[in-house]
Amino acid sequence: MLTPTLAETLARTALAGITREYPNQILHAMASDADAGTPRKLHPAFYGSYDWHSAVHSHWCLARLLRVTGADRSGHPGSWQSRAFAALDANLTATNLAAEAVYVAVRPAYERPYGQAWLLQLDTELTLWRHDDAARWRDALLPLAGNCAMHLTNWLGNLTHPVRTGVHSQSAFAMSLAIDWAHTTRDLATARTLTRRARELHASDPAWSFAFEPSGEDFLSPGLATADLMRRVLAPDEFADWLTRALPDLHPDSPHTLAPVAPRDAADGRLAHLDGLSFSRAWMLDAIADALPPGDPRTPHLRTLGATHLNAGLAALASDDYNRTHWLASFAAYALTRTDPVSPG
């Protein structure tokens, strides 16, 4: 479903964000006046797109679109492909990323878990992309990725209970991206640790009802994100049994089913999260269906729900409001190109 026109739209939206320094929301702990700085000074690589995590996943969005479309540097100078290569060249330099790594090294809670998980997703994408430029960018990114992996893994290891929100603090979504990163980079020790933690936190989950979803500012589903995590760590038959117990509302006869929800005021950045919820539900429903054993009666229902949510999300892309555009293209790209990372050969 990723047409050339849609790929260009998503790429140009991401490009407009990562080079736009203001408006900007800085989450920055300061010990003295010396710690003050502009977004570009504090974050020379990820200064745009309103906030750090959106800048990170907008860079991921460009890398993903370039990879899945088979782009190279031979395009017209004004093409989105050429502009994307130039933007990644400009931001993902060794100097810029070294500064980002130093910043995060001494701030273990910075952008944890959401931004750190997306940073690992960017590293995952550059690992999967067999391209000389991607290898060079990844070399520069490695110290920052290492810091994020350490901070995120330590935090997940210390959680006594999962964080079941529909926003940035959610633990299941971050753990899913971290597991994908660990498998792709062949960090098997981290993969085993996170798999064990997922089981410890969620294997005995009681039934979750979609009657409590969504909250008014969600861009992630607590119920679906947990299932999207568990399908990564359970065998198909075991996962099917877990899903029956933990998410009974995914049965087509349940009185509490899922439907897309549009924000009443899309100019309100937090209310506009509901547009992203349509995309994240779409990719999670599709992934859950993929993980079920052949012939599972829930699969057609999940496919239909996923398509309905995907179409609702795509309709929201028509907006040019920066409250949406600074991040929504990444969610669209993930939903349209969702594949589980595969360890490089």
TIKOL-525733 format. One record per residue: residue number from 1; residue in one letter; x, y, z of N, C-alpha, C in turn. Coordinates in pm, whole numbers, plus 50000, padded with zeros to 5 digits. Atoms other than C-alpha are relative to their C-alpha. Layout:
    n  res    n_u    n_v    n_w   ca_u   ca_v   ca_w    c_u    c_v    c_w
  NUM    A      X      Y      Z      X      Y      Z      X      Y      Z
...
***
This chain:
    n  res    n_u    n_v    n_w   ca_u   ca_v   ca_w    c_u    c_v    c_w
    1    M  50081  49880  50000  50000  50000  50000  50085  50126  50000
    2    L  49914  49882  50003  50303  50229  50010  50027  50038  49856
    3    T  49984  49956  50137  50262  50395  49672  50115  50100  49991
    4    P  49895  49898  50013  50538  50619  49531  49954  50138  50045
    5    T  50052  49868  49958  50316  50922  49589  49994  50011  50151
    6    L  50010  49996  49855  50252  50831  49950  50138  49999  50065
    7    A  49863  49999  49947  50620  50756  50012  50059  50140  49993
    8    E  49949  49862  50013  50707  51102  49881  49934  50092  50101
    9    T  50071  49916  49903  50440  51264  50098  50057  49981  50140
   10    L  49948  50028  49866  50567  51093  50412  50143  50052  50014
   11    A  49861  49956  49993  50930  51170  50331  50009  50152  50009
   12    R  49994  49854  49998  50869  51538  50261  49949  50055  50134
   13    T  50048  49958  49868  50672  51566  50585  50109  49982  50105
   14    A  49891  50025  49905  50956  51409  50783  50114  50099  49980
   15    L  49892  49905  50029  51211  51630  50608  49969  50139  50053
   16    A  50038  49867  49951  51018  51944  50695  50013  50008  50151
   17    G  49992  49999  49855  51017  51841  51060  50141  50000  50054
   18    I  49867  50015  49939  51377  51743  51122  50088  50123  49980
   19    T  49922  49877  50022  51507  52074  50986  49932  50123  50060
   20    R  50074  49890  49938  51256  52287  51182  50028  50000  50149
   21    E  49958  49997  49860  51400  52391  51517  49888  50047  50094
   22    Y  50106  49946  49916  51099  52583  51646  49865  49988  49931
   23    P  50008  50010  49853  50846  52543  51801  50067  49872  50050
   24    N  49928  50114  49945  51025  52306  52033  49969  49985  50147
   25    Q  50023  50031  49860  50948  52136  52362  50120  49924  50052
   26    I  49877  50058  49948  51267  52065  52554  49975  49938  50137
   27    L  50002  50068  49870  51274  51810  52834  50144  49992  50046
   28    H  49858  49981  49975  51601  51919  52985  50024  50035  50146
   29    A  49965  49975  49860  51721  51888  53346  50128  50084  50006
   30    M  49887  49908  49990  51960  52168  53442  50052  50006  50143
   31    A  49937  49985  49869  52207  52190  53729  50050  50141  50024
   32    S  49952  49862  49988  52321  52546  53657  49971  50074  49871
   33    D  50019  49920  50120  52301  52831  53407  50081  49946  49882
   34    A  49912  50050  50106  52582  52663  53215  49933  49891  49918
   35    D  50068  50108  50072  52343  52386  53115  49896  50051  49901
   36    A  50102  49946  50091  52112  52621  52923  50049  49993  49856
   37    G  49962  50004  50141  52104  52598  52546  49878  49991  49911
   38    T  50106  50014  50098  51894  52609  52233  49984  49853  49962
   39    P  50014  50139  50044  51754  52287  52087  50118  49953  49915
   40    R  49891  50042  50090  52026  52281  51820  50131  49983  50076
   41    K  49878  50013  49921  52301  52334  52077  49996  49874  50085
   42    L  50011  50116  49913  52172  52067  52312  49997  49869  49921
   43    H  50020  50122  50079  52086  51819  52037  50032  50028  49853
   44    P  49962  49964  50136  52284  51882  51719  49950  49904  49893
   45    A  50055  50094  50098  52147  51570  51550  49848  50003  49999
   46    F  50145  50017  49987  51789  51559  51681  49937  50124  50064
   47    Y  50048  49873  49948  51693  51923  51731  49863  50039  49947
   48    G  50123  49956  50065  51385  51942  51508  49879  49917  50039
   49    S  50123  50080  49985  51035  51795  51484  49933  50018  50136
   50    Y  50069  49960  49877  50919  51970  51804  50059  49938  50126
   51    D  49941  50063  49883  51078  51718  52042  50098  49891  49956
   52    W  49889  50091  50033  51369  51475  52059  49951  49869  49943
   53    H  50043  50131  50049  51176  51152  52017  49939  50009  49861
   54    S  50057  49985  50134  50987  51285  51714  50110  50021  49897
   55    A  49887  49985  50091  51315  51393  51558  50066  49866  49973
   56    V  49937  50132  50017  51459  51048  51618  49917  49914  49906
   57    H  50074  50091  50087  51171  50860  51462  49971  50059  49863
   58    S  50008  49943  50135  51150  51107  51174  50124  49963  49918
   59    H  49880  50051  50068  51510  51012  51090  49982  49852  49964
   60    W  50031  50140  50032  51402  50648  51116  49909  49993  49879
   61    C  50096  50000  50109  51113  50726  50881  50070  50019  49866
   62    L  49927  49977  50126  51348  50862  50614  50084  49878  49963
   63    A  49918  50117  50028  51584  50567  50647  49914  49883  49954
   64    R  50088  50110  50038  51295  50319  50628  49948  50019  49858
   65    L  50054  49975  50133  51145  50484  50320  50107  49983  49893
   66    L  49891  50018  50096  51481  50496  50144  50030  49852  49979
   67    R  49966  50142  50011  51545  50130  50220  49893  49922  49925
   68    V  50104  50084  50059  51207  49986  50126  49970  50038  49855
   69    T  50020  49961  50140  51191  50186  49802  50123  49976  49915
   70    G  49879  50029  50076  51543  50083  49702  50069  50124  49946
   71    A  49945  49874  50050  51655  50445  49668  50152  50001  50008
   72    D  49857  49974  49993  52011  50550  49595  50023  50148  49973
   73    R  49966  49859  50013  52194  50878  49541  49994  50051  49856
   74    S  49996  49961  50141  52144  50888  49166  49879  50082  49956
   75    G  50122  49929  50037  51810  51071  49178  50023  50147  49972
   76    H  49995  49856  50028  51733  51427  49076  50029  50075  50129
   77    P  49963  49928  49878  51880  51682  49322  49881  50049  50082
   78    G  50116  49951  49927  51533  51807  49413  49906  49892  50046
   79    S  50089  50109  49962  51380  51464  49468  50003  49978  50150
   80    W  50002  50026  49856  51276  51352  49812  50113  49906  50039
   81    Q  49891  50093  49968  51534  51073  49792  50132  50074  50020
   82    S  49875  49924  49988  51821  51315  49731  50000  50088  50125
   83    R  50010  49916  49881  51697  51547  50003  50012  49917  50127
   84    A  49991  50085  49882  51664  51259  50246  50144  49957  50027
   85    F  49858  50035  49982  52021  51141  50186  50077  50120  50055
   86    A  49928  49881  49956  52144  51499  50231  49970  50033  50145
   87    A  50038  49969  49862  51950  51548  50554  50063  49901  50098
   88    L  49937  50099  49913  52076  51222  50704  50150  50022  50007
   89    D  49859  49965  50000  52428  51317  50598  50030  50114  50096
   90    A  49976  49879  49922  52396  51654  50769  49983  49975  50150
   91    N  50032  50016  49858  52251  51530  51098  50070  49883  50067
   92    L  49944  50120  49939  52392  51182  51153  50151  49994  49982
   93    T  49854  49996  50007  52757  51287  51168  50059  49948  50130
   94    A  49934  50051  49880  53007  51145  51412  50004  50106  50110
   95    T  49993  49892  49900  53043  51484  51583  49865  50024  50066
   96    N  50134  49976  49945  52669  51542  51622  49956  49887  50092
   97    L  50048  50114  49922  52599  51192  51749  50086  49975  50124
   98    A  49918  50009  49879  52893  51198  51988  49947  50094  50107
   99    A  50059  49906  49904  52739  51505  52150  49870  49945  50058
  100    E  50124  50062  49952  52403  51325  52172  50031  49887  50099
  101    A  49963  50112  49912  52574  51023  52330  50046  50051  50136
  102    V  49954  49943  49872  52744  51237  52595  49881  50051  50080
  103    Y  50118  49946  49932  52413  51406  52676  49921  49888  50067
  104    V  50082  50108  49948  52225  51078  52722  50076  49917  50104
  105    A  49921  50083  49909  52511  50903  52904  49979  50040  50145
  106    V  50012  49953  49862  52466  51120  53214  49856  50028  50039
  107    R  50143  49980  49973  52086  51136  53191  49924  49871  49967
  108    P  50058  50131  50032  51964  50775  53210  49849  50003  49981
  109    A  50145  49995  50013  51598  50880  53239  49955  50088  49884
  110    Y  50038  49910  50108  51609  51115  52941  49928  49922  49889
  111    E  50081  50060  50108  51334  51023  52690  49982  49848  50019
  112    R  50020  50141  49968  51293  50689  52866  49855  49978  50039
  113    P  49946  50102  50091  51135  50468  52753  49981  50030  49851
  114    Y  50047  49987  50138  50977  50599  52433  50110  50048  49905
  115    G  49897  49948  50089  51255  50810  52282  50119  49907  49988
  116    Q  49889  50095  50005  51525  50562  52376  49965  49878  49915
  117    A  50041  50115  50082  51324  50279  52219  50001  50036  49851
  118    W  49997  49960  50141  51284  50475  51895  50144  50018  49950
  119    L  49860  49992  50040  51659  50543  51893  50053  49862  49964
  120    L  49960  50137  50033  51712  50167  51901  49934  49955  49869
  121    Q  50065  50033  50127  51459  50136  51618  50075  50062  49882
  122    L  49918  49938  50105  51669  50379  51413  50126  49916  49977
  123    D  49883  50084  50013  51975  50166  51484  49965  49869  49931
  124    T  50047  50121  50065  51777  49857  51383  49988  50021  49849
  125    E  50021  49973  50142  51684  50016  51051  50133  50015  49926
  126    L  49870  49983  50066  52040  50119  50970  50076  49869  49993
  127    T  49937  50132  50005  52157  49767  51054  49943  49916  49886
  128    L  50065  50079  50104  51904  49611  50817  50029  50051  49860
  129    W  49982  49937  50131  51981  49852  50533  50142  49974  49950
  130    R  49869  50034  50055  52266  49708  50330  50045  50110  49903
  131    H  49962  49883  50079  52403  50041  50209  50121  50063  50068
  132    D  49878  49943  49942  52742  50209  50255  49970  50119  50090
  133    D  50034  49883  49918  52585  50531  50385  49937  49956  50132
  134    A  50064  50048  49878  52369  50341  50634  50105  49944  50097
  135    A  49895  50053  49914  52679  50162  50765  50080  50113  50066
  136    R  49925  49885  49945  52859  50494  50809  49918  50071  50107
  137    W  50085  49936  49900  52564  50652  50991  49988  49914  50125
  138    R  50015  50088  49885  52529  50347  51211  50128  49999  50085
  139    D  49876  49993  49923  52896  50357  51310  49999  50122  50093
  140    A  50006  49878  49920  52841  50712  51431  49895  49990  50110
  141    L  50111  50012  49905  52519  50615  51610  50028  49903  50113
  142    L  49982  50111  49907  52660  50317  51800  50018  50042  50146
  143    P  49988  49963  49858  52771  50499  52121  49867  50044  50061
  144    L  50130  49957  49950  52429  50663  52157  49905  49881  50014
  145    A  50084  50120  49991  52251  50335  52082  50039  49915  50120
  146    G  49955  50077  49885  52463  50162  52343  49952  50061  50131
  147    N  50049  49934  49879  52371  50420  52605  49850  49978  50019
  148    C  50145  50019  49991  52000  50395  52523  49965  49857  50036
  149    A  50026  50140  49970  52009  50016  52530  50027  49970  50147
  150    M  49966  50023  49859  52178  50016  52869  49896  50062  50092
  151    H  50097  49933  49913  51943  50271  53024  49864  49932  49995
  152    L  50133  50059  50017  51632  50111  52881  49993  49860  50061
  153    T  49998  50136  49946  51730  49757  52977  50005  50003  50153
  154    N  49995  49987  49854  51817  49864  53331  49863  50037  50057
  155    W  50132  49956  49954  51482  50039  53367  49899  49886  49992
  156    L  50093  50113  50014  51286  49743  53233  50029  49891  50102
  157    G  49965  50101  49901  51477  49514  53465  49956  50038  50140
  158    N  50038  49955  49866  51380  49725  53766  49851  50024  50016
  159    L  50144  49979  49988  51010  49758  53688  49938  49890  50086
  160    T  50074  50099  49921  50796  49590  53951  49865  49969  49936
  161    H  50127  50017  50069  50483  49635  53737  50012  50067  49863
  162    P  49997  49933  50130  50430  49718  53369  49932  50136  50007
  163    V  50063  49869  50011  50339  50074  53275  49896  49991  49888
  164    R  50107  50029  50096  50002  50031  53105  49929  50129  49956
  165    T  50061  49878  50051  49945  50376  52958  49988  49991  49848
  166    G  50010  49993  50146  49861  50477  52602  50087  50107  49941
  167    V  49912  49892  50046  50134  50738  52576  50146  49960  50020
  168    H  49855  50024  50006  50513  50774  52597  50053  49909  50109
  169    S  49946  50076  49886  50557  50606  52935  49973  49850  49991
  170    Q  50037  50142  50009  50414  50271  52821  50125  49911  49988
  171    S  49883  50088  50001  50656  49985  52883  49993  49895  49889
  172    A  50009  50110  50097  50523  49721  52638  50053  50040  49863
  173    F  49954  49956  50132  50584  49923  52320  50152  50015  49999
  174    A  49855  49982  49994  50935  50018  52429  50071  49866  50004
  175    M  49937  50131  49992  51017  49658  52517  49995  49928  49867
  176    S  50009  50063  50132  50893  49540  52177  50108  50051  49906
  177    L  49896  49945  50087  51123  49778  51991  50139  49958  50046
  178    A  49870  50041  49948  51411  49687  52220  50030  49854  49966
  179    I  49980  50141  50038  51359  49315  52154  50035  49989  49852
  180    D  49966  50000  50143  51358  49380  51779  50144  50043  49978
  181    W  49862  49952  50012  51681  49574  51817  50099  49892  50043
  182    A  49907  50101  49949  51847  49300  52022  50015  49884  49903
  183    H  49991  50109  50097  51760  49031  51768  50074  50044  49874
  184    T  49940  49954  50125  51865  49242  51471  50150  50021  50015
  185    T  49857  49974  49978  52201  49344  51620  50072  49881  50060
  186    R  49945  50124  49945  52253  48990  51753  50056  50017  50141
  187    D  49970  49990  49857  52273  49104  52112  49912  49898  50071
  188    L  50084  50109  49952  52144  48768  52226  49979  50003  50150
  189    A  50015  49992  49855  52205  48829  52594  49887  50097  50036
  190    T  50108  49904  49975  51980  49137  52588  49867  49944  49954
  191    A  50125  50061  50049  51722  48951  52379  49945  49901  50102
  192    R  50046  50097  49900  51708  48673  52638  49949  50070  50126
  193    T  50041  49925  49880  51687  48922  52925  49863  50063  49981
  194    L  50127  49931  50025  51402  49117  52766  49886  49900  49981
  195    T  50103  50104  50015  51216  48801  52668  49956  49948  50135
  196    R  50034  50045  49865  51233  48680  53026  49919  50106  50074
  197    R  50072  49892  49933  51116  49018  53154  49858  50012  49948
  198    A  50135  49993  50057  50820  49022  52914  49913  49891  50059
  199    R  50075  50110  49942  50712  48684  53044  49969  50026  50148
  200    E  50021  49971  49858  50759  48790  53406  49891  50103  50022
  201    L  50095  49891  49981  50552  49103  53361  49861  49968  49947
  202    H  50128  50012  50070  50275  48972  53136  49947  49858  49981
  203    A  50047  50135  50029  50252  48593  53118  49871  49966  50074
  204    S  50119  50030  49919  49984  48586  53389  49898  50113  49997
  205    D  50093  49888  50007  49793  48895  53277  49855  49952  50008
  206    P  50144  50030  50002  49422  48884  53363  49935  50063  49877
  207    A  50071  49950  50117  49158  48973  53106  49999  50153  49999
  208    W  50002  49855  50022  49188  49326  52966  49879  50033  49914
  209    S  50119  49963  50075  48875  49500  52843  50023  50127  49919
  210    F  49990  49880  50083  48867  49743  52553  49895  50103  50037
  211    A  50093  49899  49949  48583  49915  52737  50075  50117  50063
  212    F  49920  49894  49938  48863  50116  52903  50092  50070  49900
  213    E  49920  49933  50102  49023  50221  52573  49909  50072  49901
  214    P  49875  49935  49963  49109  50468  52454  49980  50103  50110
  215    S  50000  49877  49924  49199  50732  52703  50003  50116  49901
  216    G  50023  49889  50091  49154  51078  52560  50120  50048  49922
  217    E  49879  49951  50068  49517  51134  52456  50091  49885  49958
  218    D  49919  50119  50035  49633  50783  52358  50048  50003  49856
  219    F  49955  50035  50135  49848  50705  52059  50047  49854  49995
  220    L  49973  50142  49992  49913  50349  52174  49887  49933  50076
  221    S  50099  50079  49927  49671  50080  52287  50071  49917  50107
  222    P  49936  50084  49898  49773  49931  52624  49975  49851  49978
  223    G  50030  50141  50020  49595  49604  52543  50071  49942  49879
  224    L  49938  50054  50122  49717  49560  52186  50152  50003  50009
  225    A  49854  49992  49990  50071  49673  52267  50055  49885  50084
  226    T  49956  50115  49921  50095  49404  52533  49996  49873  49916
  227    A  50008  50117  50088  49976  49143  52284  50110  50004  49894
  228    D  49896  49987  50101  50220  49279  52026  50137  49966  50057
  229    L  49878  50042  49931  50496  49228  52281  50002  49848  50018
  230    M  50000  50142  49966  50389  48878  52382  50008  49910  49877
  231    R  49986  50085  50121  50363  48749  52024  50146  49990  49958
  232    R  49857  50008  50027  50737  48822  52007  50071  49896  50085
  233    V  49928  50085  49905  50820  48596  52301  49932  49866  50026
  234    L  50072  50125  49982  50563  48313  52283  49986  49927  49867
  235    A  50027  50080  50119  50524  48028  52036  49855  50020  49958
  236    P  50137  49972  50048  50208  48053  51817  49890  49939  50084
  237    D  50106  50062  49921  50000  47802  52014  49992  50058  50142
  238    E  49996  49941  49867  50112  47945  52346  49944  50142  49996
  239    F  50051  49864  50015  50040  48296  52222  49849  49999  49981
  240    A  50145  50008  50021  49691  48195  52103  49928  49977  50132
  241    D  50062  50025  49870  49611  48061  52450  50008  50125  50089
  242    W  49984  49877  49921  49751  48373  52615  49900  50106  49954
  243    L  50090  49898  50055  49545  48595  52385  49855  49973  50039
  244    T  50137  50035  49960  49225  48407  52465  49971  50046  50142
  245    R  50020  49962  49861  49273  48473  52834  50018  50150  50022
  246    A  49963  49862  49967  49433  48819  52831  49922  50104  49920
  247    L  50075  49905  50082  49239  48986  52546  49876  49933  49941
  248    P  50121  50066  50051  48899  48817  52521  49920  50089  49906
  249    D  50077  49909  50086  48760  49129  52353  50043  49996  49854
  250    L  49963  50016  50140  48947  49038  52036  49917  49894  49929
  251    H  50093  50093  50065  48689  48770  51974  49893  50081  49927
  252    P  50097  49919  50078  48449  48893  51703  49864  50016  50067
  253    D  50130  49990  49933  48148  48832  51931  50004  50084  50127
  254    S  49990  49921  49878  48276  49052  52212  49917  50128  49990
  255    P  50075  49874  50002  48053  49347  52309  50090  50123  50000
  256    H  49907  49888  49995  48364  49563  52349  50104  49983  49891
  257    T  49906  50011  50110  48538  49595  52016  50069  50134  49978
  258    L  49922  49879  50026  48770  49856  51871  49948  50072  49877
  259    A  50038  49917  50115  48677  50143  51640  50087  50124  50001
  260    P  49919  49878  50004  48883  50439  51520  49928  50117  50067
  261    V  50054  49882  49933  48835  50760  51716  50075  50122  49948
  262    A  49938  49878  50050  48900  51103  51565  50000  50108  50108
  263    P  49999  49892  49901  49007  51398  51782  49898  50109  49965
  264    R  50093  49890  50025  48751  51674  51823  50072  50128  49963
  265    D  49920  49881  50030  49024  51937  51807  50140  49955  49961
  266    A  49871  50051  50047  49314  51820  51592  50111  50102  50013
  267    A  49898  49898  49978  49491  52150  51653  50061  49990  50140
  268    D  49946  50027  49868  49543  52037  52011  50094  49880  49987
  269    G  49902  50105  50027  49864  51837  51992  49978  49872  50077
  270    R  50018  50122  49920  49776  51596  52270  49872  49928  49960
  271    L  50120  50065  50048  49423  51533  52150  50023  49934  49865
  272    A  49969  50055  50133  49567  51472  51802  50072  49866  50008
  273    H  49942  50134  49983  49738  51164  51948  49908  49891  49948
  274    L  50095  50104  50042  49421  50975  51858  50018  49963  49853
  275    D  49971  50035  50139  49521  50994  51490  50111  49896  49993
  276    G  49894  50100  49996  49838  50805  51572  49952  49868  50054
  277    L  50057  50123  49947  49635  50553  51768  49942  49913  49889
  278    S  50053  50078  50112  49464  50451  51445  50111  49922  49931
  279    F  49889  50068  50066  49801  50370  51289  50060  49890  50088
  280    S  49936  50102  49916  49949  50188  51589  49907  49881  50022
  281    R  50094  50113  49992  49633  49981  51634  50005  49918  49871
  282    A  49999  50071  50128  49646  49895  51263  50118  49905  49992
  283    W  49884  50090  50015  50002  49759  51271  50000  49892  50107
  284    M  50002  50102  49896  49950  49578  51601  49897  49892  49971
  285    L  50101  50099  50038  49629  49410  51488  50051  49908  49890
  286    D  49947  50079  50110  49801  49296  51171  50109  49905  50049
  287    A  49893  50084  49948  50103  49166  51361  49946  49888  50088
  288    I  50062  50103  49917  49885  48980  51611  49938  49892  49913
  289    A  50058  50097  50093  49698  48815  51324  50108  49912  49939
  290    D  49889  50077  50058  50030  48709  51169  50053  49895  50097
  291    A  49938  50087  49901  50138  48548  51494  49912  49883  50043
  292    L  50090  50108  49960  49832  48327  51543  50020  49876  49913
  293    P  49987  50122  50081  49835  47965  51428  49905  50004  49879
  294    P  50090  50004  50117  49683  47893  51084  49861  49954  50040
  295    G  50138  50039  49974  49305  47875  51093  49939  50056  50125
  296    D  50059  49941  49879  49257  48073  51412  49880  50085  49960
  297    P  50122  49930  50042  48900  48208  51394  50004  50150  50022
  298    R  49992  49856  49977  49008  48552  51517  50069  50075  49887
  299    T  49916  49935  50098  49235  48620  51223  49922  50091  49903
  300    P  50072  49910  50092  48976  48755  50971  49949  50127  50069
  301    H  50049  49885  49925  48829  48982  51238  50112  50100  50025
  302    L  49886  49913  49975  49173  49120  51325  50043  50072  49873
  303    R  49963  49937  50127  49251  49184  50957  49903  50114  49966
  304    T  50100  49898  50030  48925  49376  50913  50018  50122  50090
  305    L  49979  49889  49907  48983  49585  51225  50126  50079  49964
  306    G  49876  49933  50036  49338  49659  51115  49983  50089  49878
  307    A  50023  49921  50120  49229  49777  50771  49916  50123  50029
  308    T  50085  49886  49964  48960  49999  50921  50081  50109  50069
  309    H  49918  49902  49931  49209  50168  51150  50105  50062  49908
  310    L  49902  49945  50093  49469  50206  50876  49936  50107  49912
  311    N  50067  49901  50084  49220  50386  50653  49968  50127  50077
  312    A  50027  49882  49918  49124  50617  50939  50127  50082  50020
  313    G  49875  49928  49984  49488  50703  50997  50043  50071  49874
  314    L  49961  49938  50127  49555  50770  50630  49918  50125  49973
  315    A  50083  49881  50021  49264  51014  50622  50054  50119  50078
  316    A  49947  49891  49918  49433  51217  50897  50125  50061  49940
  317    L  49877  49947  50060  49747  51262  50686  49975  50123  49915
  318    A  50031  49884  50085  49566  51524  50478  50023  50132  50072
  319    S  49982  49878  49922  49615  51775  50761  50140  50055  49982
  320    D  49868  49937  50002  49899  52027  50741  50032  50065  50135
  321    D  49978  49945  49867  49879  52110  51113  50125  49938  50061
  322    Y  49872  50050  49948  50224  52080  51272  49982  49913  50123
  323    N  50027  50087  49886  50069  51925  51582  49988  49854  49958
  324    R  50007  50136  50055  50010  51620  51362  50125  49966  49920
  325    T  49900  50036  50101  50274  51641  51092  50138  49974  50059
  326    H  49865  50017  49949  50579  51655  51320  50028  49857  50045
  327    W  49977  50138  49954  50527  51289  51415  49917  49897  49925
  328    L  50094  50099  50051  50239  51126  51230  50054  49923  49879
  329    A  49945  50070  50116  50435  51042  50913  50075  49875  50040
  330    S  49925  50118  49955  50652  50803  51112  49905  49886  50034
  331    F  50096  50105  49968  50349  50616  51243  49938  49942  49873
  332    A  50054  50049  50127  50208  50595  50891  50101  49908  49932
  333    A  49897  50082  50064  50539  50462  50758  50014  49865  50068
  334    Y  49989  50126  49928  50557  50199  51031  49882  49909  49965
  335    A  50119  50081  50029  50200  50085  50966  50002  49946  49857
  336    L  50003  50039  50141  50249  50070  50589  50113  49906  49961
  337    T  49884  50080  50037  50583  49891  50594  50035  49898  50109
  338    R  49970  50083  49885  50553  49677  50907  50052  49864  49960
  339    T  49943  50135  50007  50783  49379  50904  50087  49985  50122
  340    D  49909  50023  49888  50962  49224  51196  50142  49995  49948
  341    P  49862  50005  50044  51334  49284  51167  50055  49858  49998
  342    V  49935  50131  50012  51541  48986  51059  50149  50023  50014
  343    S  49857  49985  49981  51895  48942  51172  50073  49995  49867
  344    P  49927  49999  50128  52135  49031  50887  50073  49868  49978
  345    G  49938  50127  50032  52284  48735  50707  50147  49995  50027
***
